[in-house]
Amino acid sequence: MGSMSGSEATMRFRVARVLDGDGRSVTPDAVVVVEDGRIVDIRPASTEPADSVVPLGDATLIPGLLDLHVHLNMRGDGRPIEDIQDVSDGVLALRSYAGAAAYLRSGVTTVLDLGSRNATTLDLGTAIEEGTLVGPTVLSSGSPLTRTGGHMWLMNGEVDGADGIRKAVRERSKAGASAIKLVATGGATRGTSWFQPSFTADELRAAVDEAHALGLPVAAHCTSIAGLEQAVRAGVDLLVHAFFYEPDGTYRFRPDLADAIAASGASVNPTLHTVESRIAEARRISSRRPLDTVERRQLEADLRGLDERREMASRLLDHEVPLVVGSDGGFTQVRHGIGTVREMKALAEVGLSPAQAIAAATGNAAAVLRQPTDLGRVRPGAPADFVVLDGDPGRGLEALDDVLVVVKAGRVVHRRDDRAAGVGGVGTGPGA
């Protein structure tokens, strides 16, 4: 595994293997050198003096994970989205920081918040970036764009008409948003329909054109075929959920639509663990008492829905549609800091190899963000955001549960136990 030596600004990590985040490259028995927050070299361990680093066994260094779909305002405890109405922006900001910290401990060094109220997560991202708080990089769309009364309207992003949408995109760019979130269909918000589009084709195109002109990627919440078709034609970068449901709620995979998604270059975040988490919670409840009628019907719907989502994701892979990791953390039963790895494992179950699943949460996820950096990679010049695992995730993703060290911007921010004592102290305050 790895160790740190030298000054606080220079660290050397010796590991049994390094995964770059491209789904292919593996460097065995290597030393990763970090200076001033960046990776400056990856060299064979044989070139380093024996006393310059402390080997920590069969460990793997991978890029810090990215989660492209979180909701830090929410808690992942089963409460409905309407719960955020009951608290102030200040409480939501503090709640969001607690969630962000949980991601960092699990090896997630960058999150993309795709739906929060007002500036709560935009401000959190700024506080972390300036060193006031220690956490992952928090990128945010701010309030999601939804039609009046649409899904997620409680986050104060209601907008109508092409001109209104263009103005809203510009406002979010001015406020520091890293992406634009479009709510292209209804969803879990009361009074909205999962299976109907929310915007016109002209409205979606206006949003995407304006966002791309400003250098911002666009993520679209789509839970129906009609919504997917509109979003693909508009040119969105990330299709969130991407469910193939007809207006009456019938699941029907459309090979032609899958080909259109692949041709568009968009990535898909299928949110498999979201429904897995609800099923697990229902089973926990049923172990203590019988489910009531509503709970039993929901469980039956979720079991059916999970089979449909898995089949959809597998077939999208057959059509060469790139899948990326987003946990939907905070929504329904998806706890912050837990869902990212579980979504990676769910993707492996539908056809990704372990290396591909890691790429889906590192290099491939970073590519969606349209940022000109080496985010999600381990190579000279890249930000020193990485995770050291106890084991080989190439043999099985269970190794992702054994996080020994998390490094963020060249500083050790989490260390599991004394086995990792060689990597130095853990940052706990401003600037750490």
N, C-alpha and C positions, 0 to 999 in steps of 0.2 A: 504494500500500500504506500502511503506517502508520508513525507515528513517535511518539516520546514526548518531551514537553517538560514543564517545570515541576519541582516537587519530587518526591522519591521517592514521596510518597503521591498525587501527581496526575500522570496521564499522558493524552496525547491521541494517538489513532491515526487517521491519515487513510488511508482506503482507497478503492478504486474502487467497492466495493459492500459492503453488510452484509447477511448472511442471518440472520434472527431465529431459525430453528430450528423454525418452524411449518409448513415445507414450502411457504410461499406468499410471505411478505413479503421484499422486496428493497429496500434503500435505497441509491440510487447516490451516489457521490462524497460520502462522509460522514466526519465526525470523531466518534469514540467517545471520550468523556471518562470517565476512571476516577479515583475518589478513595477512599482508605481501603478498598480491596478490593472496591468495587462500581462498577457502571456508573451514572453519574449523569446522562448526557445523550448523545443521538445527534443531531448537528446538521449541517446542510448545510455542506460544506467552504467554500462561498462566504462564510459568516459569520465565518470564522476569519481573522485576519491572516496574510498569506503567510509571515511568519517565525516563526509560533507552532508550526508542525508541519513535519515533513520528509516530503513525499510520496515513496512508494516504488514507484510505478508501478501496474501492473494487478494489484492484490491484492484479496483477499476476506477479510473477517473473519466467522468463523462461531462458534457456541458451541463450547466444548470438548466433545469427543465423549464419550459414555457407552458403556461396554461392560457389558451386563447379565449376562454369563456368562463368568466367568474362574475358573481354578483356580490360584492363585498358588503353592501348594505344589508344583505339578508344573512340568516344564521344557519340554514341547513337543518332546522329542527322540525320541519313539517308545517310550520306556520305559513299561511297564504301570503301572497305578495302584498295584499292589503294591510298587512301588519306594519309596514313602514309608515303608514299614515299616523300612527299613534305616537311617534317620537320625533324629536327635533333633528335638524341637520347636524347639530353638535353630537348627539347620541349616535347618529348614523356614521359620522366620521370616526368616532371612537370604536364603534363596532367594526367598522371597516379595517381599522388598524389591527385589531385583534385577529381578524381573519387573515390579513396579509402576513402577519407574523407566523401564523400556523403554516402557511405555504412555505415560507423560508426554511423552517425547521425540517420540512419533508424533502428539501432539495429543489424546490421550485424557486428560481431566482427572478423570474419575470412573469407577471400576470397581466392579462388584458381584461379590464372590467367592461362588460358589455351591457351596462344598464344600472345606473345609480341615480339618486336624486340630486338635482342641482349640481353644485361643484364639490360634493363631499369627497369623491375619490380623486378628482383632479387635484384638490388641495392636498390630499394624502400623498399623492405621487410627488408633489412639489416638496413636501416636508421630508420625505425619505431622500429625495435627490439632493437636497441641500444639507443633509446630515443631521437634521433635528431628530429624526427617528431612524431606527434600524429596521429594514425590511427589504422585501424584494423590490425590483423596479415595478412600479404600478403605472401601467399605461391605461388610459381610460377613454371611453367614448363620451363620457358625461351622460346627460339625459338622453335616452334613446328616442329616435324620431318615430312617432306613431301618429296615426290619424286621431282626430278628436274622439275621445271615448274608446280608443283602441287598446290593445294589450300593452300593459306597462304605462298607461297614461298617468299613473300615480307618481311617476318620477319626473313629471313636469316637462315632457317633451312633445306635447301635442302640437301638430302642425298640419296644415292642409294647403293643397295647391302647389304647383311647380315653383312659383315665385316664393311662396312661404318656405318651401323646403330648401331652396337655394340660400335664402337668408339664414335659415337655421344651421345649415352646414358651415357657412362663413362664421357665424357666431361661435360655433364649437371650435373651429380652427383657431379663432382669435383667443379663446379661453384656454387653449393648450391641449385640446383633445388629440389623441394619437390615432384614432379611428372614428368612423361614423357607424353607428348602429341603426339599421332600418328594421322596423317591425313590420315585415311584409305580409304577415297573416295574423289572425287572432291567436290567442293562447290561453294561459291559465287565469288571466284576469277575468273577473266576473263580467258577464254580459258580452264577451267576445267569442268568436267561433274559430276553432283551430283550422277549419277547412275552407275558409273564405279569404281572398286577398284583402289587404287593408288599403292599398294605394292603387292608383291608376298606373298604367305603364309609363305615361309621361312624367308622373311624379317620381317614380323610381329612377328613370333615366336622368332626370334633373339632379337628383341627389348624387348619383354615381358620377356624373360628368363634373359636377362642382367639386366633389371630394377629390377625385383624381387630379383635377386641375390644381388643387392645393396640396397634392402629394399624400393624401390620406387614403388608406384602404377602407373598404366598405364591407361590413358584415351584415347579413340579412337573416333575420329569424323567419324561417319558412317551415310550415307544418302542413302544407298541402301541395298537390301537383300544380294547381293554378298559381300559387305563390312562387313555387320554384321556377316555373316557366317564365314568369315575369322577371324574377331576379336574375336569372341566367341571361335573358335577352338584354337586361339593363347593364350587365357587365360587372356584377359584384365580385369581390375577391374571396369571400368566405361565406359559405352557406351553412347556417347554424340549424341543426336538427335535420333539415332536408328530407322530411317525411313524404312518402309517396301515397298520399291519401286523396281520394276523390271527394267531391262536395258532400256526399252522404256518409263520409267516414270510412269507406271501403278501401282497404290497402290494395294497390295495384302497381307493381314495379313496371316502369316504362323504359325499355332498353333505349329507345330513341332519345329520351330525355337524359338518360345517363351518358349517352354519347355526346349530347349537347353540352353537358356539364364538363366533360373531359376536354372538349374542343375549346371551351371558353377559358380554360386555365384556372377556374375557381377550385378551391379546396373545400372539403366537406368536413364538418364537425358533427358526427352522428349522435353524440350524447347517449351512449349505450348505458353508462353507469347511472344516469339519472333515474331510469326506470328500475334498474337493478337495486338501487338504494331503497326505493319504495317497496319493492317486493321483500327485501330483507327486513324492513321495519314491520311490514304486515305479518311476517312469520314470527318475529319477536313478540308481537302482540298476541298472536294466536297461541304461542307457547304458555301464555299466562291466563288467557281467557278466550272464549269463543268470539270470533269476529261478528260484528253486527251486520245487518243486511247491506248497508252502504259500503262498509269496509270489505266485505266479501266480494261485492260486485267490482270494486276498484281493483282488488287483487286479481280477479279473473281478467279484467281489462288489461292490467299491467303484464300479466303472463303472456297474453296474446300479443300485446304490443311489443314486448321484448323479442319474441320470436320474429315479428315483422321487421323490427329494426335490425336484428342480426342478419336476417336474410337480405335486407336492403344493403347493409354495409358490405357484406360479402360480394354481392353482385356489382356494387359500385367498384370494388377492387378489380373485378373481372373486366370492367370497362375502363380500367386505368385511371380512375378518378382518385386524386390524392386525398387521403384521410389525415386529418391533424387532430391534435388532442385539445379538447376543451371540456372541463368537468361539469360546467353549469353550477359550479360551487356556490353554495348559499341557497340555491333554489331547492324546494321540496326537502328531501332527506340527505342532500349531498353536503357533507361537512367540509369546511375549508381545511385544506392541507391533507385530506385523505383521498378525495375523488380523483385527483390528477393521475396518480399511479394506477388506481383502479380502472380508470378509463383506458389507460395504456394496456392493461391486461385484457380488458374487454376487446380492444382492437386486435390483440394477438389471437384471441379466441376465434375471430372471424376471418383470419387469414394473414395478418402481418407477422413477419418473423420478429424475434426479439429486437434485432438490430433496426428493423424498419419501424417498430413501435417506438424505439428511442428516438429515431430521426423524426417521427411524427410529433414528438414533444420537444424537439431541439432545432436542428437545422431547417427542416421542412416547415415547422411552425413559424420560425423567425422569418422565412421568406415571404410569408403572408403579410407581414407588417410593413413592407415597402420601406424599410429603413436601411440606409447604406452602411451597414456595419457587419462585423463578423459575429453578431449575436447568435447563440445557439451552436457555436463551433468551438473546438479546442485546437487552436493553431496559432503560430506566432502573429502578434498584432491584435488578436481577439481580446475582448474584455475578459478579465480573470473572474468569470462567473462559472463556477463548476462544482461538482459534487464528487466525493470519493466514497465508493461503495465497498462493503465488505463482501467480496465475491465477484462472480463474472455474470453480468446481466445478459451476455450473449448466449449463455446456456439456459437462462430462465429469468424471467422478470421478477422473480421473488427477491433477487438481490437488491432491487430498488427499495425494498422495505428495510434494508440494513444500511442506513446512511451513517457513515462515520464522521464525515466532515463536510460542511458547506462553506464555500468561499464566495463572497460577493464583493465585486470591485477590488479584488486583491486582498481582502481582509477576511479572516476566519470569523464567521458569524454563528456557527453552530458546530459543536463537537460532542459526539455521542457519549464517550466515556474515556477512561484513562488509557485505553489502548491507543487512542489518537493524541496522546499528550505531546507527541513530537511535533505537532503542527502549531504549537503556540497557543496564545490566549484567545479567548472569544470576545469579540467586540460587543459591548453592551450599551454604549452611550453615543452621543452625538459624534458623527464622523467615523464611527466604527464600521 
